[in-house]
Amino acid sequence: MSEPDVREIRRNIKLSQTEFALAFGLELTTVRAWEQGLRRPNGPARMLMILIDRIPDVVMAALRDSKPVVQKM
């Protein structure tokens, strides 16, 4: 499996860096670091980028329809 090109993935779904970070629950600084080649997505983030690249509409719909989990203390 090749390294996901985060900039290309983001551009293919026509989102700004800020929109991309918000849509997928990422830190904007992380997205920028990935795009600048300072860091690479790994582990679950790498898998998320692969899924966004292959099935962006499904991933976006799943995240949009999910409800945040609230933990009681």
FENZI-V456522 format. One record per residue. SS is DSSP state (alpha for helix, beta for strand, coil for the rest). PSI is psi in whole degrees, 0 to 359 (* if undefined). Layout:
ss:SS psi:PSI
ss:SS psi:PSI
This chain:
ss:coil psi:131
ss:coil psi:165
ss:coil psi:134
ss:coil psi:136
ss:coil psi:96
ss:alpha psi:318
ss:alpha psi:315
ss:alpha psi:318
ss:alpha psi:313
ss:alpha psi:316
ss:alpha psi:324
ss:alpha psi:329
ss:coil psi:9
ss:coil psi:51
ss:coil psi:146
ss:coil psi:170
ss:alpha psi:318
ss:alpha psi:314
ss:alpha psi:319
ss:alpha psi:313
ss:alpha psi:313
ss:alpha psi:317
ss:alpha psi:328
ss:alpha psi:13
ss:coil psi:38
ss:coil psi:156
ss:coil psi:136
ss:alpha psi:321
ss:alpha psi:328
ss:alpha psi:314
ss:alpha psi:315
ss:alpha psi:317
ss:alpha psi:320
ss:alpha psi:315
ss:alpha psi:330
ss:coil psi:357
ss:coil psi:13
ss:coil psi:331
ss:coil psi:166
ss:coil psi:144
ss:coil psi:136
ss:coil psi:168
ss:coil psi:226
ss:alpha psi:326
ss:alpha psi:321
ss:alpha psi:316
ss:alpha psi:320
ss:alpha psi:317
ss:alpha psi:321
ss:alpha psi:317
ss:alpha psi:318
ss:alpha psi:320
ss:alpha psi:318
ss:alpha psi:321
ss:alpha psi:63
ss:alpha psi:320
ss:alpha psi:321
ss:alpha psi:314
ss:alpha psi:314
ss:alpha psi:319
ss:alpha psi:318
ss:alpha psi:318
ss:alpha psi:323
ss:alpha psi:322
ss:alpha psi:352
ss:coil psi:149
ss:coil psi:137
ss:coil psi:145
ss:coil psi:127
ss:coil psi:123
ss:coil psi:135
ss:coil psi:141
ss:coil psi:*
